[in-house]
Amino acid sequence: MAVDGVVVVVDDNAASCNEIVEWLRANDVDARAASDAGVMRLIEDVKARIVICRPGSTGIALFHALQEAIAPPMVVLLSDAPAAKDEIYCNGRMLVAVIRTPVQMPSLARFVKLVAGITSRLDPAALAALMAPADETPVAPDAQETAMLRLIH
């Protein structure tokens, strides 16, 4: 069964980027490689649901650019940093999954398929309420600019 939505893989190393894309495609994931300045345009054009990147210069620039997107995709950060932990968190604007490398490609493909298959996400107003200090009323985002999101357990 194919994954609903496109996955964009971004890496400064084109060979590594293409290897991940080939593994994902072999597991019925519609993946595209990007390693140049046109990556944000590609993400917007294909309406990427997930972006896989490494913490290199392209990945860091991309991470900051995605923070500004109206409806940012989930980011899967493949990290070889010794202090990195496998975790999933919300940074206030988007969901981020940190996965330590090396990672087994079949496992990564299964994870991506699972995440991409989720059709509902956290409601923006609920997220604003969770992130706001207890004595402050959150401002809900404009419904016309964002997609409705709900928490999935």
N, C-alpha and C positions, 0 to 999 in steps of 0.2 A: 504494500500500500504506500503510495507516494505521500510525502509531507505536504501539508497545506501551507504555502508561503515560501518565500525565497530566503536562503541563507547567503550572506555575503561574508567571504573570508578575506581578511586584510592582513598582510604581513609584509615587512620590508624585504624579506627573503622570498623572491618569486618562486623558487623551487619548493620551498616549504609550503607556501600558499597553495600551489598547484597540487601538491601531494594530499593536503587536507581536502581540497575540493574533489579530487578523484575518489578518495575514500567515501566521502559523503554521497557523491553521485552513485557509487557502486551500491549504496544502501538506500537508494530511492529518495535522496534528498536533493532538491533543486538548489545547487550551490553555484555561486559565481566567485571568481577570484578578482581581487583588486589590490594593486600595490602602487598606485600613483595618485596624483592630486585629484582625479575625478571620482574618488571613492564616494563622497557625499552625494554626488549627483546619481551615481549608480544605486546607492541605497534608497534614495528617494524615487528613482525611476522604477525600480522593481518592487518597491514597497516591502523592503526586507523586514522580516519578523525577528530575525536573529542576526547579529554581527559577531563573528569570531575574530579576535585579534590577539596580538602579542603586545607586551608593553614597550615595543620599540618606538622610534620617533613617529611613524605613521599611526600606530595604535594610540599613542598619547594624544596626538593632535585630533584624531578621530573621536576619541572619548570626549574631549572637550566640545567638539562640534556637535556631537549627538546630544549633549546636555541641552543645547538650544533648540533642538527639533521639537515640533508641536507634539508629535506622538512617537517618541524614540523607540527603536527596537530594543529587545533584550541584548545585552552585551555579554559574550562569553570570553573571558580574558584567560588566555593560556599563559601561565607564568612559570618561569624556572627560578624565581627568586627563592632563596633558602627560607625566608620568613613567610612565604605565601602559604595560605591555608585553603583547602577546598571549602568554599562557602558560597552561599547565595544571599544577596542582600539588596535592599532598595536604597539608593543614595538620595532619594527625594524626587528624582526625575525619571529614573529608569531602573529596571532590574539588572543586576550584575551578578554573573556567576564566575567565580575564580576557580580555575582548575589547574592544579600543579602539573607540570610536565616532567618527564614524558608521560603522555596519555595514550592508552590503547585506542586506536582509531575505531574499532567496532563499538567500544563503549561510548566514545564521543558521538558517534553516529546515532546510537540508541538514545542518548541524552538529548541530542538536537531534535530527533523525531518526536520525543515525548514533549519537549517544551513547545515545539512548533505546532503540535497537535492541539494545544490548549487554545480554545477560542475566546475565553473570557479572561479579563485581567482585573486588577484592582481599580475600583471606581476612583476617579481623580479627587472627588470631594472627600471620600473616606481617607485617601492617602494624605490629603492636606490636613485633615483632622488628626491623623496619627502623628504627623510631623510637627504640628503646632505646639507651642508651650501650653500648659494646662489652663492658664488664665487668658489666653488669646483665642478669639474666634477666627477660624481659618476662612480665607477667601476662596470660594469655589472657582475653578477655571471656567472660562466661557465654553459652554457645551458645544458651540459650533466649531470650535477650534480643536477639540480633543475627542478621541473616541471614548466610549463608555468602557470602564474597566471594573472588574469585580475580583475579589480575592478567591482563589481556588485552593482548597486544602488537599 
